[in-house]
Amino acid sequence: MSEASGTPPIETLYEGKYLALRREGHWEYAERPNARGAAFIVAVTEAQELVLVEQYRIPLHARCIELPAGIIGDEAAFVNEGIEAAALRELEEETGFRGARAELLASGPVGAGLASEILHLVRAHDLKRVHAGGGVEGEDITVHVVPLAGIGEWLAQQGRSGKWVEPRIYAGLWFVQNAAGK
């Protein structure tokens, strides 16, 4: 323990380009070097459709249905980028939808027992489709634009077909359904 602070020192067990494993006392956790969190984007079109992405996730060895998302500040060109700006940039890269403005809905830990990462749930407003989406080089993203009226059944069908449905989608839907007029 550090005598000055009364807390154990942080030991680096491994550090790669995008992930570090740390030990602090008896606790081991993951950290993203050079990142200030992750933006998860709730984007609803004028036609009342939720914009989602699908991609293969190596750690799960499966395809996942997710909110569009991205790491904040992990690239040199965007090191000082704000949460809302990062959310709008990631939304356009991944889905082809450009938002006119972004609103921070909530922030909190992704997995408090496993990682130090903080997620920022952001609502994108006034969407305009500017390209097909699909992500940047090295990403293979499928864009889904799903009517809110049938989204529960659509998500259930995705799960039945063997895809993982990311639970943050349901948090985003709660904000959509409980923030009328914003």
Residue pairs with C-beta under 8 A, 6 or more apart in sequence:
1 7
1 8
1 9
2 8
2 9
7 24
7 25
8 24
8 25
9 24
10 22
10 23
10 24
11 22
11 23
11 24
12 20
12 21
12 22
13 21
13 22
13 23
13 28
14 20
14 21
15 21
15 33
17 33
18 32
18 33
18 74
19 30
19 31
19 32
19 33
20 30
20 31
20 32
20 33
21 28
21 29
21 30
21 31
22 28
22 29
22 30
22 31
22 116
29 113
29 114
29 115
29 116
30 114
30 115
30 116
30 117
31 115
31 116
31 117
32 71
32 74
32 115
32 116
32 117
34 73
34 74
34 79
35 71
35 72
35 73
35 74
35 117
36 72
36 73
36 118
37 71
37 72
37 73
37 83
37 107
37 117
37 118
37 119
37 120
38 69
38 70
38 71
38 72
38 110
38 117
38 118
38 119
38 120
39 69
39 70
39 72
39 83
39 86
39 87
39 90
39 119
39 120
39 122
40 67
40 68
40 69
40 119
40 120
40 121
40 122
40 168
40 172
41 51
41 67
41 68
41 69
41 87
41 90
41 91
41 99
41 102
41 122
41 123
41 124
42 50
42 67
42 105
42 121
42 122
42 123
42 124
42 172
42 173
42 175
42 176
43 50
43 51
43 68
43 91
43 95
43 97
43 99
43 123
43 124
43 127
44 50
44 51
44 123
44 127
44 148
44 176
45 51
45 97
45 127
45 145
46 127
47 147
48 147
48 148
48 149
49 145
49 146
49 147
49 148
50 145
50 146
50 148
50 151
50 169
50 172
50 173
50 176
51 68
51 91
51 95
51 97
51 127
51 143
51 144
51 145
52 65
52 66
52 67
52 68
52 143
52 144
52 145
52 146
52 169
53 65
53 66
53 67
53 68
53 94
53 95
53 133
53 141
53 142
53 143
53 144
54 63
54 64
54 65
54 66
54 141
54 142
54 143
54 144
54 163
55 63
55 64
55 66
55 135
55 139
55 140
55 141
55 142
56 62
56 63
56 64
56 140
57 63
57 64
57 164
60 164
62 162
62 163
62 164
63 162
63 163
63 164
64 163
64 164
64 165
64 166
65 144
65 155
65 158
65 163
65 164
65 165
65 166
65 169
66 166
66 168
66 169
67 166
67 168
67 169
67 172
68 90
68 91
68 94
68 95
69 90
69 94
70 86
70 87
70 89
70 90
70 93
70 94
72 78
72 81
72 83
72 86
72 120
73 79
73 80
73 81
73 86
78 86
78 89
81 89
83 102
83 104
83 120
83 122
84 101
84 102
84 103
84 104
84 122
85 102
87 99
87 102
87 120
87 122
87 124
88 98
88 99
88 101
88 102
88 124
91 97
91 98
91 99
91 124
92 98
92 99
92 130
92 131
93 133
93 135
93 136
94 133
94 134
94 135
94 139
94 141
94 143
95 133
95 141
95 143
96 129
96 130
96 131
96 132
96 133
96 134
96 143
97 124
97 127
97 128
97 129
97 130
97 133
98 127
98 128
98 129
98 130
99 124
99 125
99 126
99 127
100 125
100 126
100 127
100 128
101 124
101 125
101 126
102 122
102 123
102 124
102 125
103 122
103 123
103 125
103 182
104 120
104 121
104 122
105 121
105 122
105 123
105 175
105 179
106 120
106 121
106 171
106 175
107 118
107 119
107 120
107 121
108 118
108 119
109 115
109 116
109 117
109 118
109 119
110 117
110 118
110 119
111 117
119 168
121 168
121 171
121 172
121 175
123 172
123 175
123 176
123 179
123 182
132 143
133 141
133 143
134 140
134 141
134 142
134 143
135 141
146 154
148 173
148 176
151 173
155 165
155 169
158 165
159 165
